[in-house]
Amino acid sequence: MIGVDISSATVKLIELKPVRGQQRVESYAVRPLREGTVVERRIRDMGAVADALQRAVVQAQPNTREACVAVPSSAAITKTLILPASLDDDEIEARIELESDKHIPFPFSEVSFDFQRLGVNERYRDQQDVLLVACRNRDISQLTEALIQAGLTPAAVDVETFAMERAFDELLQQMGGGGDEECVALVDIGANMNAFHVLKGGRIVYSRDTVFGGRHLTDEIASRYELTMDEAGLAKKRGGLPEDYAGNVLMPFIETLVQQVERSLQLYYTAGRKDKVRRLMLAGGCSVIPGLKERLAEKTGMEVLNANPFRRMQVNPRINAQTLANDAPAMLTACGLAMRAR
């Protein structure tokens, strides 16, 4: 399966294949997007996205064309329903359609939905828990259209939250110790936003988004050193900036990020959460900024790790393993999508 993650700054593609009980990275590619192409996880310029995705396919040369993409968590409605345990799948589907106005705040004709049985309800043994996920058709068709225009075949449309949980399960196994019930915070630092998640038992139990990301650092570089945004972006990646960069630009950016993580932790506990967060995982394209991990460890007193979902996976010899490792923190959603069963 190919996992495709379309974010505000890049298109990320990764192909995973099960080999002897393990996942193997068969191909991958990352291509940039112009600013404004994707805004708040929604495509504004379909042609630009399809072109970038097509270039990623050409670069990766995947063995399959079947791909999975995800709608933003904010665009999906997820609810756990309690229904009679005697209902089979057809009866559950009919019940959801009949009672759709209770669960879905949109006209039923405009919505696609799916469900999964979670087992017998803990409190009422004659009832079952059923996870319902619904999304507007327009959000799904926009993403599948991008895949089709790039020469890919839509095999599934997932939700970003589920993809991230799937990839995090791999990270949890890498970490060792602490048990499945350990609380771990995941900070995903993107171009425009950083998302703070707390996971327990492999499930997201708390989330908070903040509008602050790597583009703020690029803006500051461009403004201070009179560069274009493209020049500032390249300078941020490759270095070579003036000596005052670290003290006057980079460190203030890091301090702001650290303050936001501390604030998110405070709000997590203020919300009545009693499970203590023990470790912190950094993901996203800006998570590898020099000094960020060390400063977070110093301020929070926690172990801070960079996310690499591919650490235990086999890698096709034609892939540069070091380049993949460098891109790994930004590939969490794409990886979780590629791990999805059809």
N, C-alpha and C positions, 0 to 999 in steps of 0.2 A: 504494500500500500504506500502511496505517496501522501505525505502530510503537507498541506499548503497553508501557510500563515500569512495573511495580508494585513500588514500593520500600516501605521501612518507614514513610516519612513522607508520600509523595505517590503519586498516579497521574499519569503523564505520557503524553500522546498526541500523535503528530505524523503528518501525512499528507504524503508526498512523491510527486511526479509527474514522470516524465522529460519534458522539453520541449526539443526541438532539441539533444539531446546533453548537456543539463545537468539536474540535479535542481532542482525548484521546490517550495518549501514552500507547500502549499495550505491547510493549517489546522493548528492545534495548541491544546492546552489543558493546564493543570496544576491538579490538584485535591488538597487536603490529605486525609490520613487520620488518624483518631484513633489515639493511642498504643495499641499492642497489637493493632491490626487485622492487621498483617503483622509477624511475628517471624522474624528470621533468614531473610528472603526467602521465607517460607512463609505463606500466607493462614490466619489464625485466625478471621476474621469475614467470611465470604463475602458476606453481605448488605451490609455496609459498603463492601466493595471494589466490588461490582457497582453500588451506588448512586453512589459517587464516580466510577466510570468512565462511568456513564450521564450524570451531570452534565457530565463532560468532553466527551462526544459532543455533548450539547446545546449546550455553549458553542462547540465547534469547528465544528460543522455541516460535517463532512467530505463529500466527494463520493462516496466509496466506503464500503462497510461491511466490506471485506476487511481483516483485521488479522493481525499477527504479534506473538507474545509470546514470552518467553524463560524457560526454566528456569534456576535458579541454576547456576553452573559446578560448585558442590559437589554438585549432584544428578545431574550427568551423568557418564557414564563415556566417556572418549575414549581410543582406542588406535589406533596405526598397525600394521596387520597386513601381513605379507609373504606373498603368495599367488602361485601360478603365473600368469604373464602370459597364459596361454591361456584363463583363466576369463572368461566373460562375466558380465553382471550377474545373471542368474538363477542361474548356478552359484556366484557369490560369495555370494548370499543363502542358497542351500542350504548352503554350507560354514559360514557363520556360524551358522545354526540348528543344524547338526549338532555344531559345536564350541563352542556357546554357554557351556557350563560352564567352558571355559578362559578366556573373556574377560569374562563377566558374572557377578558374585557374587550374583545373584538368580535365582529360578525364572523360566525363560524365558517362562512364561505371564503373568508380571506385568510384562513389559518391552516397550517399543517401541524399535525401533532403526532406524538408517539408515546408509548408508555412501557414500563418494565415492572414486572412483579418483584417485590422486595421480600416476600415471605409473609408468614402469619404475624398478625399484629401482636405485640408483646402483652398488651392489656386485655384484648378481646380475642380469644382463641378462635372464634367463629368468623373473624374478619381477617382481611389481608391488606397489607400496605402496597400501594401501587404508585410508582413515580410517574407523574405526567409532565411532559415537556411540550410546549406549544410555541410557535413562532409565526409571524406574519409571512405569507407567501412571497411578498415582494423582497423581503430580506434574504430569503433562501434563493430565489430566482436570480438575484443580482450576483451572488457568489457563484452559483453553478454556471451562469453565463460567462463569467470570467474564465472559469476552467475550460469550458467548451471552446471559447475563442482561442485559448492557448493550446488546443489540441489534446486536452485531457478529458477523461471520462469521469463525471461525478459518481462516485460509488456510495458516498454517505455525506450528510451534513450533520456536524456535531455542534456542541456548545463549548465555548472556550474554557469554561470552568471544568467541565468533564475531562477535556484534553489535558489541562494542567494537572488535575488530580492523577490522571493516568501516568504522566511523566514523573510526577512527584513520588509515586509509588516506587519507581526505579531509583530515584535519589535516596529514598528512605532506606532501601536495601543496601545501598552503598555506604550510608552513614554508620550502620551498625549500632548496637546498644540502644538503651532507652525504651525499647519495646514499641509496639504499634500504637500505644495510647499516648506516646510522647507528643507534646505540643511543639511545633516548629513554625516559625514565622518565615514567610517567603516574600521578599521584596523584589518586584519585577519593575525595573527602571527602563522605561521606553523613551521615545523621542520627545513626547509631549506630556506624558503622564507617568506617575509611578503608582503601582498597585501594591497594597500591603494585605497579605492573606495570612491567616493563622490556620494551620491544618492539624487535625487530630485524628488518628486512625486512618490517615490517608484522605480525609475529607475536609473540605474548606468549611470552617465553622464561623469565620469572621472575615470580612473584607472591607477595605477602605481605599478609595482612589483619591489621588491628589494631582492637581494640574501643575506639574513641574517635572521636567525631564531633561534629557541630553540636549535638546534644541536650545534650552536656555543657556547652556554653556557655549554652544556654537554662536548664539546671538551676542553674548558678551565678548567672545574672541573677535568676532567681526567688527563690533562697535569699537572696542579698545584699540585694535591694531589696524583699523581701516581696511578690512578685507571684505571680499564678497562672501556670501554664505557658503558657496562651494569651496572657496579657498580656506575659509575658517574650518569647514568640516574636514578637509584634507589635513590641515595643520593639527587639528585635534587628534586625528588618528596617527599621523606620522611623526609628530613632534616638530622640533626646530623653531619653537616660538621663543620670544625674548625672555631674558632671565627673570623678569618680574612676573611671568605668567603663573608660576606655581603659587606665589604668595598672594598676588592681587586678583587672580581670576579663578584658578582651580580650587584653592582652599576655601574661599567663600562659598563656592558651589557645593563642595563636599559638606561643609558645615550646615548649609541649608537642608541638604538631603538627610543628614544625620538628625537634625532637629525634627524633620517630618516623620522619620521612623520612630523617634522617641515619642512624638505626639500620638502616632498611631497606636503604639504600645499602651500609652496612658488611656486612650479612648477604649481600647480593647478591655482593659481591666475595669474602667468606669462603667462599661456596659454590663457589668456583673459577671464577667467570665472569671472563674476561679482557677482554671488550669493554667499553671505558670508556663510561659514560653521559655524553653531551655536553650534553643539554638536558632540561629538566623541563617537563612540561605539567600544568596543574591543571584538574581537572574536579570535578563534584559541586556540590550546592547551596551548600556552605560555602566553596568555593574562591575566591569573590570578596570574602571578608572583608578590609576595608581593612588594609593593612600586611603581609598574609601573603606575597604574591608578592615584595615587596621584601626581607623578612626571609629568605626561602628563597634568593633570589639572593645575598644577602650571606653567608649561612652556607655554601652549597654552592659558590659561585663559578661557577655555571652560569647560562645564560640561562633564565628562567622565563616561561612564557606561559600565558595563560588559554585553555582550549579553547573554540572556537566552530566547530562543524562546518558552520554555515550561512553562513559568511563569503563564500564564493564562489557560493552558491546564489541563484537568483532567489526572490523572496518575493511571494506574492499581495498585491496592494494593500490588501485588506481586513484584513491582519494589521499590527499595530503593530510595525514593525521594531525599535524600541528595546526594547520589552518582550520580543520574541523574543531579542534579543542578551543581555539581562539573564538570561534563563532558559537560554540556550544551554549553559553549562558543565554543567548538570544533565541535559541531553538526549542525552548521548552514546549510551547504550544504546538509547533509543527511536529515535534517528536511524539507528543501525546496523540496527535491525529494519526500519524503513521502507525502507531501501536494499536490502533482501534481494530477490533474484529469487525468483519463486514456484517 
